[in-house]
């Protein structure tokens, strides 16, 4: 018997290369890109492969088949932070919601929309519920009367981040500018308007019905645009300011 020194001995691995299993695992992962290794392991077992989830997980990682985490996608028409100040009518519209209650305790809200340059209040939509589709409807109405703005400045509310508004913005080549979370003064003009609206209208009235609220709020909007002096506009109403500073401005109060 020939003896050899133990330092010259070499162990020959008896491990299976698992080439067939690897190939089938890659095929299954390619055909089912949304499945993780446990689901793939289940499929392998159904096809007659005698494997446990630990082995499948090892091969799954070695083959680089891990699911890629999908980050939250940004809206296609999205801007962020503070845009440059508006220098002409229709360059930027600012939108926001205000909440209040009727005399019977029912809640309602208004969608307020202003022109950032003229400070005109373009619309005040009042209802118990205002969805993203309703926001788009109001934008369509005002765009038909005044033309489409270059951008909209809004907060991060669900009505503004929903798909209907993003689709409308892309369709009309409008940039959506979202303020940074927790920084309402990045939309300071609409915040200032909302404060005046609450102080001069909502806090002064006691609405018994939604119909009464709509009528009173619309009357206040028209008065705000046409008669109420605006301190940042040299104490003239927004409608007068718009006429003085743009030949193309459309001031519509029906």
Secondary structure, DSSP 8 states (H G I E B T S, - for coil): -----GGG----------HHHHHHHHHHHHH-TT--HHHHHHHHHHTT----HHHHHHHHHHTT-----------TTEEES------STTSEEEEEEEEEE-TTS-EEEEEEEEETTT--EEEEEEES---HHHHHHHHHHHHHHH---SEEEE-S-HHHHSHHHHHHHHHTT-EEEE--TT-GGGGHHHHHHHHHHHHHTGGG---SSHHHHHHHHHHHHHHHHHTS-BGGGTSB-HHHHHHHH-TT------
